[in-house]
Amino acid sequence: MKKVYLGIDPGQTGAIACITVVDSAVTSVEFYDPAMFQVKSGTKNKSEYNEIDMARALKAFADSADEATCVLEKVSAMPGQGVTSMFNFGMGFGLWRGMLSAYHIPYSLVHPATWKAKIMKDMPKEKEAAVQRAVQLYPDSASELCHEYRGRTIGHLGRADALLLAHYALTNQ
């Protein structure tokens, strides 16, 4: 039986991670970064989600297996964040929930403190630590979790969180 465990970090710099398991063995880890496009807003450009591309990616992951399940990070407003940025963040969260429901993909909402307490036990909980933990758990994915930027290696934080969310789904089945 082929099963996929999806993890979704719903922000604009978030990602989907897909862990594929066949007969109890992890066979692959894949990522999808949300497609964004720029639209003119007054004198500035702003990023918007490409919902059609997001839906295609989610459906492709789910359709690739006999069974799919997902953990979507339960996000909320944080003090000090602007109204517009929080609205956009909530928009992404709502889009993912709607798509999961439309494609009949079972999902659970998990607060960051909950999955980090279990997956990152005895580790710092900041973003860069998530990259380190994801590489520890899935070393074959290291090249997709880190990239070069201006001569130094930096982690892809959205992918790392998404992979740890998918791992949470896998270990809490």
C-alpha positions in Angstrom: 0.0 0.0 0.0 1.3 3.4 -0.9 0.5 6.3 1.4 1.5 9.9 1.4 1.9 12.2 4.4 1.6 15.8 3.6 2.8 18.7 5.7 1.8 22.3 4.8 3.4 25.5 6.1 0.7 27.9 4.8 2.7 31.2 4.5 3.7 32.8 1.2 7.2 31.5 1.9 5.9 28.2 3.1 5.7 24.9 1.3 4.2 21.5 1.0 6.3 18.5 1.9 5.2 15.0 0.8 6.6 11.9 2.5 5.7 8.7 0.5 5.6 5.4 2.3 5.3 2.0 0.7 4.8 -1.0 2.9 6.0 0.9 6.0 9.2 2.2 4.3 9.8 5.9 3.4 10.5 5.8 -0.4 10.6 9.5 -1.2 10.4 13.1 0.0 9.2 15.8 -2.3 8.5 19.5 -1.9 6.3 22.1 -3.5 6.8 25.9 -3.0 3.6 27.9 -3.5 3.5 29.6 -6.8 3.2 33.3 -6.5 2.7 36.1 -9.0 3.1 39.8 -8.8 0.2 42.2 -9.3 0.1 45.9 -9.4 -1.3 47.5 -6.3 -1.3 51.3 -6.6 2.4 52.2 -7.2 3.7 48.9 -5.8 3.7 45.3 -6.7 2.4 42.7 -4.3 2.6 38.9 -4.2 -0.6 36.9 -4.7 -1.1 33.1 -4.5 -1.5 31.2 -7.7 -4.4 29.1 -6.5 -4.7 26.9 -9.6 -1.0 25.9 -9.4 -1.4 25.2 -5.7 -4.4 23.0 -6.3 -2.7 21.1 -9.0 0.3 20.3 -6.8 -1.8 19.3 -3.8 -4.0 17.0 -6.0 -0.9 15.5 -7.7 0.6 14.5 -4.3 -2.7 13.1 -3.1 -3.5 11.2 -6.3 0.0 9.6 -6.3 -1.0 7.2 -3.5 -3.7 4.9 -2.3 -4.2 7.0 0.8 -3.2 10.6 1.8 -3.3 12.5 5.1 -2.1 16.0 5.9 -1.1 18.1 8.8 -1.7 21.8 8.2 0.0 24.2 10.6 -2.6 26.0 12.7 -1.6 29.6 12.3 -2.9 32.7 14.2 -2.3 36.4 14.3 0.8 37.5 16.2 1.2 40.8 18.1 3.1 43.5 16.1 2.2 42.1 12.7 0.5 44.4 10.2 -3.2 44.0 9.3 -2.4 43.5 5.6 0.2 40.8 6.2 -2.0 39.0 8.7 -4.9 39.1 6.2 -2.7 37.7 3.5 -1.3 35.0 5.8 -4.9 34.0 6.8 -5.8 34.0 3.1 -3.2 31.3 2.4 -4.3 29.3 5.4 -7.9 29.4 4.2 -6.9 28.5 0.6 -5.1 25.3 1.8 -8.0 24.3 4.0 -10.5 24.7 1.2 -8.3 22.7 -1.2 -7.8 19.9 1.3 -11.6 19.8 1.9 -12.4 19.9 -1.9 -10.1 17.0 -2.6 -11.3 15.0 0.4 -7.9 14.8 1.9 -8.1 14.2 5.6 -6.2 16.8 7.6 -5.6 18.0 11.1 -4.6 21.4 12.3 -1.6 21.4 14.6 -0.3 24.4 16.5 3.4 25.1 16.0 4.1 24.6 19.7 2.5 21.1 19.6 4.4 19.7 16.7 7.7 21.4 17.8 7.4 20.0 21.3 7.3 16.5 19.8 9.5 16.6 16.8 12.1 19.1 18.1 12.3 17.9 21.7 15.4 19.1 23.4 16.3 21.5 20.6 15.9 25.2 20.2 12.5 26.1 18.6 13.7 28.9 16.3 13.3 28.6 12.5 17.0 27.6 11.7 16.7 24.7 14.2 13.9 23.3 12.1 16.2 23.1 9.1 18.8 21.2 11.2 16.2 18.8 12.5 14.7 18.2 9.1 18.2 17.4 7.7 18.8 15.0 10.7 15.6 13.1 10.0 15.8 13.2 6.2 19.5 13.5 5.2 18.8 12.7 1.6 16.7 15.9 1.4 19.5 18.2 2.6 20.1 19.7 -0.8 16.5 20.7 -1.1 16.4 22.1 2.4 19.4 24.3 2.1 20.6 26.6 -0.7 23.4 29.0 -1.5 22.7 32.7 -1.1 25.4 35.4 -1.5 28.2 32.9 -0.8 26.6 31.3 2.3 24.3 28.3 2.9 20.9 29.1 4.3 18.0 26.9 5.1 14.7 26.9 3.3 12.6 27.5 6.4 9.2 26.8 4.8 10.3 23.5 3.4 11.8 22.5 6.7 8.6 23.3 8.6 6.5 21.5 6.0 8.7 18.4 6.2 8.6 18.4 10.0 4.8 18.7 9.8 4.6 15.7 7.4 6.9 13.8 9.7 4.5 14.7 12.5 1.7 13.2 10.4 3.7 10.1 9.8 4.6 9.5 13.4 1.1 10.3 14.8 -0.9 8.0 12.6 
